[in-house]
Amino acid sequence: MKSLLRLAIVSLSALAAASLLWSGVAVTNAALGLVPSASAQATGGSTDRSGGRQRFAKMLMSIRPPLSDGQKAQIRKLREQMRAQYKNQPAPQDPEQRRARFNGFMDKIRGVLTPAQRTDFDAKRAAMRNRTGQR
């Protein structure tokens, strides 16, 4: 009987320690910005778009024929101009307006590409949209 009681106490102690550790990790990650805010999680959204940016950058770098250094510089400049233009403006609430703004940026990138690169870019962009379930 004593061993059963002892086992129950040890198990409860281990469970309590694990839950304290887990909540500490969650609080630390939230404080460091490693997880989306609770409001973003509740809506299924994300406050951090770096994953999408990284996938997009990888996709751009995988275009064939490869981008020239001049093209890379032009695209960087377009990105910097777009960020500066919209830096202090909130994103439009209307999804169609957000999509139009993004598509305008995509059209500028397409203008930098050669016809062969444009074809590859469009195909890879369509594949990205299909993978993420976007229109």
Secondary structure, 3 states (H helix, E strand, C coil): CHHHHHHHHHHHHHHHHHHHHHHHHHHHHHHHCCCCCHHHHHHCCCCCCHHHHHHHHHHHHCCCCCCCHHHHHHHHHHHHHHHHHHCCCCCCCCHHHHHHHHHHHHHHHHHHCCHHHHHHHHHHHHHHHHHHCCC
